[in-house]
Amino acid sequence: MRWLTNRRGFTIVEIIMSIAVIGIIIAPLMGMFVMSSKINQESSKEFKSFLEAQKYMEEIKAMDSIDVSRYPYNSITGAYEGTVIQTEDKLGAQVMIIPKSGILYNIEINIIDEGKVVNSLRGSRIFY
């Protein structure tokens, strides 16, 4: 009965055991948090790259005619091409407007991050 009335505090063994139990419980949870953070970062990067590609596609589809000052014609590839250089807060892009037949043009947009294509978007547009 004497140990029930002990008011001096915890023994060192009780403290070490408590820390060990807490460590065993928290270690797997920390791994899950790290993995969740990596997955969240990758999905955020993919979402931003898709929004960037969609922005360029909408700009091209809103044009009445091809803006040759922005997308000059490349006679080697046979397409109108434009490049956006990557900055710290903005992804890079390669835009190609390829004449298909007569008034139909295919549009290819590649979003670039650190020299690698991270997302692509393709579509078509009729220019008169």
C-alpha positions as CSV (number, residue, x, y, z in Angstrom):
1,M,0.0,0.0,0.0
2,R,2.9,2.3,0.5
3,W,3.5,2.7,-3.3
4,L,0.0,4.1,-3.7
5,T,0.8,7.0,-1.5
6,N,4.1,7.9,-3.1
7,R,3.9,11.5,-4.1
8,R,7.6,12.1,-5.1
9,G,7.0,11.6,-8.9
10,F,7.9,9.1,-11.5
11,T,10.9,6.8,-11.4
12,I,13.5,6.9,-14.2
13,V,12.4,3.5,-15.4
14,E,8.8,4.7,-15.8
15,I,9.9,7.7,-17.7
16,I,12.1,5.6,-20.1
17,M,9.4,3.1,-20.6
18,S,6.9,5.9,-21.4
19,I,9.3,7.5,-23.9
20,A,9.9,4.1,-25.6
21,V,6.2,3.3,-25.9
22,I,5.6,6.8,-27.4
23,G,8.5,6.3,-29.8
24,I,7.2,3.0,-31.0
25,I,3.8,4.5,-31.7
26,I,5.0,7.7,-33.4
27,A,7.7,6.2,-35.7
28,P,5.3,4.6,-38.2
29,L,3.1,7.7,-38.1
30,M,6.0,10.0,-39.1
31,G,6.7,7.8,-42.1
32,M,3.1,8.2,-43.2
33,F,3.4,12.0,-42.8
34,V,6.5,12.2,-44.9
35,M,5.0,10.0,-47.6
36,S,1.8,12.0,-47.6
37,S,3.8,15.2,-48.0
38,K,5.7,13.9,-51.0
39,I,2.5,12.7,-52.7
40,N,0.9,16.1,-52.0
41,Q,3.9,17.9,-53.5
42,E,3.9,15.8,-56.7
43,S,0.2,16.1,-57.2
44,S,0.4,19.9,-56.7
45,K,3.2,20.1,-59.3
46,E,1.2,18.1,-61.8
47,F,-2.0,20.2,-61.2
48,K,0.0,23.4,-61.7
49,S,1.5,22.1,-64.9
50,F,-1.9,21.1,-66.3
51,L,-3.3,24.6,-65.5
52,E,-0.3,26.2,-67.2
53,A,-0.9,24.1,-70.4
54,Q,-4.6,24.9,-70.3
55,K,-3.8,28.6,-70.1
56,Y,-1.7,28.5,-73.2
57,M,-4.4,26.4,-75.0
58,E,-7.1,28.9,-74.1
59,E,-4.9,31.8,-75.3
60,I,-4.4,30.1,-78.7
61,K,-8.1,29.1,-79.0
62,A,-9.1,32.7,-78.3
63,M,-7.0,34.1,-81.1
64,D,-8.7,35.1,-84.4
65,S,-5.6,34.3,-86.3
66,I,-2.1,33.0,-85.5
67,D,0.0,35.7,-83.8
68,V,3.2,35.3,-85.8
69,S,5.1,37.7,-83.5
70,R,4.5,35.3,-80.6
71,Y,4.5,32.0,-82.6
72,P,6.9,32.5,-85.6
73,Y,6.8,30.0,-88.4
74,N,9.6,27.4,-88.4
75,S,10.1,26.1,-91.9
76,I,12.2,23.1,-90.7
77,T,9.4,21.7,-88.6
78,G,6.6,23.2,-90.7
79,A,4.9,24.6,-87.6
80,Y,4.4,27.8,-85.7
81,E,6.4,27.6,-82.5
82,G,6.8,29.4,-79.3
83,T,8.9,28.8,-76.2
84,V,8.4,30.2,-72.7
85,I,11.5,30.1,-70.5
86,Q,11.1,28.7,-67.0
87,T,11.4,31.1,-64.1
88,E,11.4,30.5,-60.4
89,D,7.6,31.0,-60.1
90,K,6.6,29.9,-63.6
91,L,7.0,26.6,-65.5
92,G,8.5,26.7,-69.0
93,A,6.5,25.7,-72.1
94,Q,7.0,24.7,-75.8
95,V,4.0,25.5,-78.0
96,M,3.6,24.2,-81.5
97,I,0.7,25.1,-83.9
98,I,0.9,22.6,-86.7
99,P,-1.0,23.1,-90.0
100,K,-3.0,19.9,-90.6
101,S,-5.1,20.5,-93.7
102,G,-6.3,23.8,-95.0
103,I,-7.8,25.7,-92.1
104,L,-7.4,23.0,-89.4
105,Y,-4.3,23.3,-87.1
106,N,-3.2,20.9,-84.4
107,I,-1.9,22.4,-81.2
108,E,0.7,20.7,-79.0
109,I,1.8,22.2,-75.7
110,N,4.6,20.7,-73.6
111,I,5.1,22.0,-70.1
112,I,8.7,21.9,-69.0
113,D,10.2,21.8,-65.5
114,E,13.9,21.6,-65.0
115,G,14.5,20.5,-68.6
116,K,12.0,17.7,-68.5
117,V,8.5,17.5,-70.0
118,V,6.1,17.1,-67.1
119,N,2.8,17.5,-68.8
120,S,1.5,17.6,-72.4
121,L,-1.8,18.9,-73.9
122,R,-3.0,18.5,-77.4
123,G,-5.9,20.0,-79.2
124,S,-7.0,21.5,-82.6
125,R,-8.3,24.8,-83.8
126,I,-9.7,26.2,-87.1
127,F,-8.0,29.4,-88.3
128,Y,-9.3,31.2,-91.4
